[in-house]
Amino acid sequence: MLNSSHKIKSITVDSPADKAGLICGDIITKISGVELKDIFDYHYYSDDADITLTVLHADGSVEDVFVEKEEGEDLGIIFENGLMDDYKSCSNKCVFCFIDQMPPGMRDTLYFKDDDTRLSFLQGNYVTLTNMKMEDLDRIIAYKLGPINISVHATDPELRVKLLNNRFAGDILDKIKKLYDAEIPMNAQVVACPGLNDGPALDKTIGDLLEFAPVMGSMSVVPVGISKYRDGLYPLRTYTKEEAATVIDQIEKWQDIAFEKYGTHFVQASDEWYILAGRPLPEADRYDGFIQLENGVGMLRLLKEEVLDGLEDIKKPLFMKKRNVTIATGVLAAPFIKDLAELIMEKYKKITVNVIPIQNDFFGNEITVTGLLTGQDLIAQLKDKDLGDELLLSHNMLRATEEVFLDDITLSELSQTLQVKVRIVQSDGRDFLWAILGK
């Protein structure tokens, strides 16, 4: 396919591609005589030592370019399209899909539902496998790709068809079995919905997936998120405190079974369950190395561990001026963040930290996570407050690699409107500590 998907966007200086004379705008059509379909082909065939690239230049000429390289060495090429192919959109109509709960009038990219398995390997995305046929799985197996992150939600065929609104969704165990037999590493995810795929259905899903351990390395369970834009959608509600406690008990029962059998806890409850149930977070060892962080599993426990380690590592007292900072965060994490701030203030008496929970008026108050806060909610709820020397915000409020909130308000606009310096804090607990201390 000769299109911009195969066009070189940039080349690393002194990389094998650079030394071979490739330039931006060149289109790679083949590697060692094999026509490229997508990024899978590119990585597989470019892994060899000393390869030949068939290149279409901007002037229309075609040239075979010999590239001298070591086996496994990266060519140093970034393409215009990260997949080198069209993105596959989702063919499901999941009853819990958050994109269906978005308000109108937002940028187009926020309404695109991707379910492209290639993004699972490249970016860690979770995919349903409903877009994949058995021959697609054969390709993954042939290329020995992994891990693949799978949105399972339920293993009962009829229930999964209902949840995904896709009559082809019921064969998930057959596909997982094929990957398991080929020893392709996997992780799984369940979005739990009250009265649908929890209770006995969740027991079945966990039990079925545990049979694929340790090739299936981990499984997370997260509660459904409900926005205020659900007109005409399947009737769902959020979990109560008592129901959250029941789900935790159910998961921890399976953790004990898994640990006795495999030495890992396998299935994890996201932090939201524990906060909703009013229970303390599990100890760090229960998270098996925090491999499900992207699903909100263990993020708060790891943050606390890193903050405590950072405080312990500061052997000599720091020379501190008086400093007053504000942390704006989601309602869910606010009490936990406040506890961490108090630990820091206890050691550094000149530091004052004010933690402000931000209600999500944009999506609705049922949405309590920090990552779905918008610029306009931050402005509305902070504009009349003394924010001190700096306003600290989590990086997950912003679009990846950009300083823009979900509602397209920029970081600079927020800072100018609130008349305060804004500092973006990464997920790492040490960065959180140093941001508070102003270092």
C-alpha positions as CSV (number, residue, x, y, z in Angstrom):
1,M,0.0,0.0,0.0
2,L,1.7,3.2,-1.2
3,N,0.4,5.9,1.1
4,S,1.4,8.2,3.9
5,S,1.0,5.4,6.3
6,H,4.4,4.1,5.1
7,K,6.0,7.5,4.8
8,I,8.9,8.4,7.0
9,K,8.2,11.3,9.3
10,S,11.6,11.5,11.1
11,I,14.9,9.6,11.4
12,T,17.1,9.4,14.4
13,V,20.6,10.9,13.8
14,D,23.3,8.3,13.2
15,S,20.8,5.5,13.2
16,P,21.1,2.7,10.6
17,A,18.5,4.4,8.4
18,D,20.3,7.7,8.6
19,K,23.6,6.2,7.7
20,A,22.0,4.4,4.8
21,G,20.9,7.7,3.3
22,L,17.1,7.6,3.9
23,I,15.3,10.9,4.3
24,C,12.0,12.2,5.6
25,G,9.3,11.7,3.0
26,D,10.6,8.4,1.7
27,I,8.1,5.6,1.6
28,I,9.2,2.1,2.5
29,T,7.3,-0.5,0.5
30,K,9.2,-3.7,1.2
31,I,11.9,-5.1,3.5
32,S,14.1,-7.8,2.0
33,G,11.5,-8.4,-0.8
34,V,8.5,-8.7,1.5
35,E,5.7,-6.2,1.0
36,L,4.8,-4.4,4.2
37,K,1.2,-4.4,5.4
38,D,1.6,-2.6,8.8
39,I,3.8,-2.0,11.7
40,F,3.8,-5.7,12.7
41,D,5.5,-6.6,9.4
42,Y,7.9,-3.7,9.7
43,H,9.1,-4.7,13.2
44,Y,9.3,-8.4,12.3
45,Y,11.3,-8.1,9.1
46,S,13.4,-5.1,10.2
47,D,14.7,-7.1,13.2
48,D,17.2,-9.0,11.0
49,A,20.8,-8.0,10.5
50,D,21.7,-6.3,7.2
51,I,18.4,-5.8,5.4
52,T,17.4,-4.3,2.1
53,L,14.6,-1.7,2.0
54,T,12.6,-1.0,-1.2
55,V,12.1,2.8,-1.1
56,L,9.8,5.1,-3.1
57,H,11.3,8.5,-3.2
58,A,9.3,11.8,-3.4
59,D,10.3,12.2,-7.1
60,G,8.6,8.9,-7.9
61,S,11.8,6.8,-8.3
62,V,12.1,3.4,-6.6
63,E,15.4,2.3,-5.1
64,D,16.6,-0.7,-3.1
65,V,18.7,0.5,-0.2
66,F,21.0,-1.8,1.7
67,V,21.0,-1.1,5.5
68,E,23.9,-2.4,7.6
69,K,22.7,-3.1,11.1
70,E,22.9,-5.6,14.0
71,E,20.2,-8.1,14.6
72,G,17.5,-6.6,16.8
73,E,18.9,-3.0,16.3
74,D,16.2,-0.4,15.6
75,L,16.3,1.3,12.2
76,G,15.6,4.7,13.8
77,I,12.5,5.5,11.8
78,I,9.3,7.1,12.8
79,F,6.4,6.9,10.4
80,E,3.7,9.4,9.6
81,N,1.2,6.8,10.8
82,G,2.3,4.8,13.9
83,L,0.5,1.7,12.6
84,M,1.5,2.1,9.0
85,D,-2.1,1.2,8.3
86,D,-5.7,2.5,8.9
87,Y,-6.8,2.3,12.5
88,K,-9.5,-0.3,13.2
89,S,-12.6,1.2,14.9
90,C,-14.6,-0.7,17.4
91,S,-17.4,-2.9,16.1
92,N,-19.1,-3.2,19.5
93,K,-21.8,-1.2,21.2
94,C,-20.9,-1.9,24.8
95,V,-23.6,-1.1,27.3
96,F,-20.9,0.7,29.5
97,C,-18.9,2.4,26.8
98,F,-17.8,5.8,28.1
99,I,-17.5,7.3,24.6
100,D,-21.2,6.9,24.1
101,Q,-21.6,9.0,27.3
102,M,-19.6,12.0,25.9
103,P,-21.4,15.3,25.5
104,P,-21.9,16.7,22.0
105,G,-19.6,19.4,20.5
106,M,-16.2,18.0,21.5
107,R,-13.3,17.4,19.2
108,D,-13.8,14.5,16.7
109,T,-10.9,12.4,18.1
110,L,-12.8,12.0,21.4
111,Y,-15.6,10.1,19.7
112,F,-13.4,7.6,17.8
113,K,-13.6,4.1,19.3
114,D,-10.5,2.2,18.6
115,D,-10.3,-1.6,19.1
116,D,-7.1,-2.2,17.2
117,T,-5.1,-5.1,18.5
118,R,-1.8,-3.5,17.3
119,L,-2.3,-0.7,19.8
120,S,-2.3,-3.3,22.5
121,F,1.3,-4.2,21.8
122,L,2.4,-0.6,20.9
123,Q,0.6,1.4,23.6
124,G,-0.8,-1.1,26.1
125,N,-4.4,-0.5,25.0
126,Y,-7.1,-3.1,26.0
127,V,-8.9,-4.6,23.1
128,T,-11.9,-7.0,22.8
129,L,-10.6,-9.2,20.0
130,T,-14.0,-9.0,18.3
131,N,-12.2,-7.4,15.3
132,M,-9.9,-10.4,15.0
133,K,-10.4,-13.6,13.0
134,M,-8.4,-16.7,13.8
135,E,-6.0,-16.0,10.9
136,D,-5.2,-12.6,12.6
137,L,-4.3,-14.5,15.8
138,D,-2.1,-16.8,13.7
139,R,-0.1,-13.7,12.6
140,I,0.4,-12.6,16.2
141,I,1.5,-16.1,17.1
142,A,3.9,-16.3,14.1
143,Y,5.5,-12.9,15.1
144,K,5.6,-13.9,18.8
145,L,4.0,-10.6,19.8
146,G,3.1,-10.0,23.4
147,P,1.7,-9.1,25.8
148,I,-1.8,-8.6,24.5
149,N,-4.2,-6.8,26.8
150,I,-7.8,-8.2,26.4
151,S,-11.0,-6.5,27.5
152,V,-12.9,-9.7,28.5
153,H,-15.8,-8.3,30.7
154,A,-17.4,-11.8,30.8
155,T,-16.5,-15.3,29.7
156,D,-20.1,-16.5,29.5
157,P,-20.8,-16.4,25.7
158,E,-24.4,-15.1,26.0
159,L,-23.5,-12.5,28.6
160,R,-20.6,-11.2,26.7
161,V,-22.7,-10.9,23.5
162,K,-25.2,-8.8,25.6
163,L,-22.5,-6.6,27.2
164,L,-20.7,-5.9,23.9
165,N,-23.9,-5.8,21.8
166,N,-22.0,-7.9,19.3
167,R,-23.3,-11.3,18.2
168,F,-19.8,-12.4,17.4
169,A,-18.4,-11.6,20.9
170,G,-19.1,-15.0,22.4
171,D,-16.0,-16.8,21.2
172,I,-13.6,-15.1,23.6
173,L,-12.4,-18.2,25.4
174,D,-11.6,-19.9,22.0
175,K,-9.4,-17.0,21.1
176,I,-7.7,-16.8,24.5
177,K,-7.1,-20.6,24.3
178,K,-5.4,-20.2,21.0
179,L,-3.1,-17.5,22.4
180,Y,-2.5,-19.6,25.5
181,D,-1.5,-22.7,23.6
182,A,1.1,-20.5,21.7
183,E,2.3,-19.1,25.0
184,I,1.5,-15.5,24.0
185,P,1.6,-13.4,27.2
186,M,-1.8,-11.9,28.1
187,N,-3.5,-9.6,30.6
188,A,-7.3,-9.2,31.1
189,Q,-9.7,-6.5,32.2
190,V,-13.3,-6.5,33.4
191,V,-15.6,-3.5,33.6
192,A,-18.0,-4.5,36.3
193,C,-21.7,-3.4,36.0
194,P,-24.1,-3.9,38.9
195,G,-26.4,-6.8,38.3
196,L,-24.9,-7.7,34.9
197,N,-21.4,-9.2,35.1
198,D,-20.7,-9.2,38.8
199,G,-21.7,-11.8,41.4
200,P,-21.7,-15.4,40.1
201,A,-20.8,-14.1,36.6
202,L,-17.7,-12.5,37.9
203,D,-16.8,-15.7,39.7
204,K,-17.1,-17.6,36.4
205,T,-15.0,-15.1,34.6
206,I,-12.2,-15.1,37.1
207,G,-12.2,-18.9,37.4
208,D,-12.2,-19.3,33.6
209,L,-9.3,-16.9,33.1
210,L,-7.3,-18.3,36.0
211,E,-7.1,-21.5,34.0
212,F,-4.9,-19.7,31.5
213,A,-2.4,-18.6,34.2
214,P,0.5,-18.0,34.2
215,V,0.4,-17.2,30.4
216,M,-2.5,-14.9,31.4
217,G,-0.4,-12.9,33.8
218,S,-3.0,-10.6,35.4
219,M,-6.6,-9.5,35.5
220,S,-8.1,-6.3,36.8
221,V,-11.7,-5.5,37.8
222,V,-12.8,-1.8,37.6
223,P,-16.3,-0.4,38.3
224,V,-18.3,1.1,35.5
225,G,-18.2,4.9,35.1
226,I,-21.5,6.7,34.6
227,S,-21.7,10.2,33.1
228,K,-24.8,12.4,33.0
229,Y,-25.1,11.9,29.2
230,R,-26.9,8.5,29.1
231,D,-30.2,9.4,27.4
232,G,-31.3,6.4,25.4
233,L,-28.5,4.1,26.7
234,Y,-28.7,0.9,28.7
235,P,-29.9,1.6,32.2
236,L,-26.8,1.4,34.5
237,R,-26.0,2.7,37.9
238,T,-22.9,3.0,40.1
239,Y,-22.0,0.7,42.9
240,T,-23.0,1.3,46.5
241,K,-20.5,1.1,49.4
242,E,-21.8,-2.3,50.5
243,E,-21.7,-3.7,46.9
244,A,-18.1,-2.4,46.5
245,A,-17.2,-4.3,49.7
246,T,-18.8,-7.5,48.3
247,V,-16.7,-7.2,45.1
248,I,-13.5,-6.8,47.1
249,D,-14.3,-9.8,49.2
250,Q,-15.0,-11.8,46.1
251,I,-11.7,-10.7,44.4
252,E,-9.6,-11.3,47.5
253,K,-11.0,-14.8,47.8
254,W,-9.8,-15.6,44.3
255,Q,-6.4,-13.9,45.1
256,D,-5.9,-16.4,47.9
257,I,-6.7,-19.3,45.5
258,A,-4.4,-17.9,42.8
259,F,-1.5,-17.3,45.2
260,E,-1.7,-20.8,46.5
261,K,-1.7,-22.3,43.0
262,Y,0.7,-19.9,41.1
263,G,2.4,-17.7,43.6
264,T,0.8,-14.5,42.3
265,H,-2.5,-12.9,43.2
266,F,-3.6,-12.8,39.5
267,V,-6.8,-10.8,39.9
268,Q,-6.8,-7.2,41.2
269,A,-9.4,-4.7,42.3
270,S,-8.9,-1.1,41.2
271,D,-8.3,1.5,43.9
272,E,-11.8,2.9,43.3
273,W,-13.4,-0.2,45.0
274,Y,-11.4,0.3,48.2
275,I,-12.2,4.0,48.4
276,L,-15.8,3.5,47.7
277,A,-16.0,0.7,50.3
278,G,-14.2,2.8,52.9
279,R,-11.5,0.1,53.2
280,P,-7.7,0.6,53.5
281,L,-5.7,-0.2,50.4
282,P,-4.0,-3.6,50.2
283,E,-0.3,-3.8,51.1
284,A,2.2,-3.3,48.3
285,D,3.1,-7.0,48.0
286,R,-0.5,-7.9,47.0
287,Y,-0.1,-6.0,43.7
288,D,2.4,-8.4,42.2
289,G,4.7,-5.6,41.0
290,F,1.9,-3.2,40.0
291,I,1.4,-4.5,36.5
292,Q,-2.1,-3.2,36.2
293,L,-1.4,0.5,37.0
294,E,-3.0,1.8,33.8
295,N,-6.3,0.4,35.0
296,G,-6.0,2.3,38.3
297,V,-4.9,-0.8,40.2
298,G,-2.4,0.1,42.9
299,M,-1.7,3.6,41.8
300,L,-2.5,5.2,45.2
301,R,-0.6,2.5,47.1
302,L,2.5,2.9,44.9
303,L,2.2,6.7,45.2
304,K,2.3,6.5,49.0
305,E,5.2,4.0,49.0
306,E,7.2,6.3,46.7
307,V,6.5,9.4,48.8
308,L,7.5,7.6,52.0
309,D,10.7,6.4,50.3
310,G,11.4,9.9,49.1
311,L,11.0,11.3,52.6
312,E,13.2,8.6,54.0
313,D,15.9,9.3,51.4
314,I,16.2,13.0,52.4
315,K,18.8,12.4,55.1
316,K,19.6,16.1,55.8
317,P,16.9,18.7,56.5
318,L,16.2,20.8,53.4
319,F,16.6,24.6,53.7
320,M,13.0,25.6,53.2
321,K,11.3,29.0,52.7
322,K,7.7,29.3,53.5
323,R,5.7,27.8,50.7
324,N,1.9,27.5,50.1
325,V,0.6,25.2,47.3
326,T,-2.8,24.0,46.2
327,I,-3.5,20.5,44.8
328,A,-6.7,20.2,42.8
329,T,-7.7,16.6,42.3
330,G,-10.7,14.3,41.7
331,V,-13.2,13.7,44.5
332,L,-12.2,10.0,44.7
333,A,-8.5,10.5,45.4
334,A,-8.8,13.8,47.4
335,P,-8.8,12.2,51.0
336,F,-5.8,10.0,50.1
337,I,-3.9,13.0,48.6
338,K,-4.7,15.0,51.7
339,D,-3.2,12.3,53.9
340,L,0.0,12.3,51.9
341,A,0.2,16.1,52.1
342,E,-0.1,15.9,55.8
343,L,2.8,13.4,56.0
344,I,4.9,15.9,54.1
345,M,3.8,18.9,56.2
346,E,4.5,17.0,59.4
347,K,8.2,16.9,58.4
348,Y,8.4,20.3,56.7
349,K,6.6,22.8,59.0
350,K,7.1,25.7,56.5
351,I,5.1,23.9,53.8
352,T,1.3,24.4,53.6
353,V,-0.7,22.2,51.2
354,N,-4.3,22.8,50.5
355,V,-6.1,19.9,48.8
356,I,-9.2,20.8,46.9
357,P,-11.5,18.1,45.5
358,I,-13.0,19.1,42.2
359,Q,-16.6,18.1,41.4
360,N,-17.0,16.9,37.9
361,D,-19.9,19.1,36.7
362,F,-18.9,18.6,33.0
363,F,-19.5,14.8,32.9
364,G,-21.6,14.6,36.1
365,N,-20.9,14.1,39.8
366,E,-20.9,10.3,39.4
367,I,-17.5,10.7,37.7
368,T,-15.0,11.1,40.5
369,V,-11.6,10.2,38.9
370,T,-9.0,12.9,38.4
371,G,-8.2,12.0,34.8
372,L,-11.7,13.1,33.6
373,L,-11.6,16.6,35.1
374,T,-11.8,19.5,32.6
375,G,-10.3,22.9,32.5
376,Q,-13.7,24.6,32.9
377,D,-14.5,22.8,36.1
378,L,-11.1,23.7,37.5
379,I,-11.6,27.3,36.6
380,A,-15.2,27.5,38.0
381,Q,-14.3,25.9,41.3
382,L,-10.9,27.5,41.9
383,K,-11.3,31.1,40.6
384,D,-12.2,32.7,43.9
385,K,-9.8,30.8,46.0
386,D,-6.3,31.8,47.3
387,L,-4.2,29.1,45.5
388,G,-0.9,30.1,47.1
389,D,2.5,30.0,45.2
390,E,1.6,27.2,42.8
391,L,-1.3,25.0,41.7
392,L,-0.3,21.4,41.3
393,L,-2.3,19.2,38.8
394,S,-1.9,15.6,37.8
395,H,-0.5,14.9,34.3
396,N,-3.4,12.6,33.6
397,M,-5.8,15.5,33.2
398,L,-4.0,16.5,30.0
399,R,-3.9,14.9,26.6
400,A,-0.8,12.8,26.0
401,T,2.2,14.9,25.0
402,E,0.0,18.1,24.9
403,E,-0.9,20.8,27.5
404,V,-4.6,20.6,26.7
405,F,-7.5,19.4,28.9
406,L,-10.4,17.3,27.6
407,D,-12.5,20.4,26.9
408,D,-9.7,22.0,24.8
409,I,-8.8,24.6,27.4
410,T,-5.0,24.9,27.4
411,L,-2.8,24.9,30.5
412,S,-1.7,28.4,29.8
413,E,-5.3,29.6,29.6
414,L,-6.0,28.0,32.9
415,S,-2.9,29.6,34.5
416,Q,-3.8,33.0,33.1
417,T,-7.4,32.8,34.2
418,L,-6.6,31.7,37.7
419,Q,-3.6,34.0,37.9
420,V,-1.4,31.3,39.4
421,K,1.6,29.3,38.3
422,V,0.6,25.8,37.4
423,R,2.9,22.8,37.9
424,I,2.1,19.4,36.3
425,V,3.0,16.5,38.5
426,Q,3.8,13.0,37.1
427,S,2.5,9.8,38.6
428,D,5.8,9.1,40.4
429,G,5.6,9.7,44.1
430,R,9.0,11.4,44.2
431,D,7.8,13.9,41.7
432,F,4.8,14.5,43.8
433,L,7.0,15.1,46.8
434,W,9.4,17.4,45.0
435,A,6.6,19.4,43.5
436,I,5.2,20.1,47.0
437,L,8.6,21.1,48.3
438,G,9.2,23.3,45.2
439,K,12.3,21.5,44.2
